[in-house]
């Protein structure tokens, strides 16, 4: 079975379509970046999972990411940009021969999709809840422009909401692990009601 590099992070949960800028400074992840760059474009995939809560422990569900661009700095560190993909299982963590970083088997964990009508309604409800969530905290015109430019697929609309939800990483992990897309959208609404926004919304 194909194995993919594993990059645990303490505060990052990956959702489809999410652009993730990262600064790579640890030697093991500099090696990971060089190894990925040595592959053909389209084959530069790795896995990000949420680290913790205990030291050395990782969540069992993470997300695929694709390395889109990398710039090496004079000191050997990298600035990279990745794009989030579908979620995956994280298990059988191990070190490959000559590798400093961990890897995991390529184990997809598809999000359950229901009929398009149900997903569209759930996404519409969640977007309306989001407008209330950010009311008075975000520029209304900029918000509507951002929403208008979202893809039609409710999967990516859900990603936008998950990224801009101001909750602890553990609660974003719960969104990632939701059984279905409708469940994810319903949980987003629930979290918005439980945790009203106290600061301005971030950009997706």
N, C-alpha and C positions, 0 to 999 in steps of 0.2 A: 504494500500500500504506500502511496505517495505520502511523504512527510513534508510539513511546512514549518518554517521558523515561527517561534512563539515569542511575542513581545508583550509581557505583562505590564500594565500601567495602573497606577493607583486611583486615577480619577476619570479614566476614559472608557466609555462604552460606545461601541461601534454600531451604527445603523446604516442601512442601505443609502448610498448616494452622498453620505457625509464626507466632506473634504477635511482632512486632518493634517495640519502642519506639525512637524515634530523636529526637535533638536536632538541629534544623536551624539552623545558624548562618551558613553561607556564603551570600553574596548570590545566587549562581546557583541554589542549592537552595531558598532562600526564594522566589525567583521560581517555581521548579518547583512548590512547595507551593501558592502562590497560584493558579497556572494549573490545578492539579488540583482545587482547591476550587471553582473556577469551573465545573467540569463537573458534570453530573448524577451523583447517587449511582449506583454500579454502573459508572460510566465512569472512575473515578479510579484507573486502573492505570498502573504504571510498572515498570521493570525494575531489579533490583539484581544486580550482578555483582561478583565478587571482583577487586579491583584488584591489579596487579602480575603477575609479580614485578618487572619492570622499570618505572621511572617512566613514566607515560603509557600503559602497556599494560594491557589488560583481558582477562579470561578470555572465551573464546568461547561459554561456556555460562553462563547466569544463570537467574534465576527471576522470574516475574511476581509483583508484589505489589499489593495493593489498599489504598488509603488509607482507613482506617476512621474515624479521628478526628484532629482537629488543634486545638491550642490555641495562639493567638498570644500571645507574651509582650510586656510593655511596650516592650522594646528591639527588637521586630520579629523576634526568633527564634521558632521554633515547637517545640513538643513534639508529635510525631505518633505514632500507632499504626497499624501496617500488618499485613496478614495475607498470608503467603506462599501462592503458588499453584504451578501447574505450571512446569516448567523451559522455557527458550526459548533460541534462538540469539542471539548478540550479534555483530552485524556491520554493516558500512556505517554506522559511527558518524559523525554529523555534527551541525552546529548549524543549527537552523531560523532563519528570518528573525525578528529581534528577540529571539532567545532567548540566554540566557547559558549554559544547560546543554545537554549533548549529548542526542541522541535516536537511537533505532535502529528499524529496521522491526520490525513485529510478526511474529515468526517462531517459531511453536510448535515444540517439540522433544519430543514425547511420550515418556514412559518406557514401554518395552515391558512389557506385562502378559501373564502366562501364565495357565494354568488356575487357578481359585481354590484348588483343593486344594494345589497346589505352593506357592503363595504363603502359604497358611495354615500349612503345615508349616514353611516357612522362617522365618516370623514367630515361630512358637512356639519354634523352636530359638534364634532370636536373643534372644527375651525371657528364655529360661532362661539363656543366656550372660550377659545383662545382669544378672540377679539375682546371678550369681557375681561379675561385674565390680564391682558396688557393695557386695558383702557386707562388712559392717563399716564401710562409709563412708556409708551412708544409713540412715535410720530404716526398719526393715522394714515397719511398719504404714503409714507414709506412702507408701512405695514401692508396696505392694500396692494401696492406694487409688488411686494415680496410674495404675497399670496397669489396674485395673478400670474406670476412667473413660475409657480410650482408645476411640476409635471402632473398630468391628469391621473396617473396611477395613484390610488390612495396609499400605497406602500410608501411612496416618497413624501406624500403629505404628512403621513404619520412620523416619518423621520424628522421632518422640519419641526413638528411639535415636540418630539422627544428631545431634540437638540436644544430647543429654546425654553424648555421647562426648567425652572430654577428649583431643583430638588437634589438631594445627595446622590452620589453615584450609585449607591446600593439600590435606590428606588428606580434609577434609570436601568439598572441591571434587571429589575423586575419587569420593566417594559420590554427589554430584549427577550426575556424568557416567557413572555405571554404566549399561550398556546396558538392563538390565531391573530390575524390582523385586526379583526373586529374587537377581540379582547384587548389588544394593545391600545386601540383608539378609545375604548371605554375606560381603560385604566388611566390614560392620559387625562381624560375629563375628571375622573375621580381625584387624581393628584392635584389638578388645578383648583378644585373646590377645597381640598384639604389644606393646601399651602398657597394662599394668595400671594401674588407677586409683590415683593417689597423693593425691587430695584429694576432698572430698565432691562428690556429684553436684549439678549445677545443676537448677533447676526448669525444666520445659518450658512 
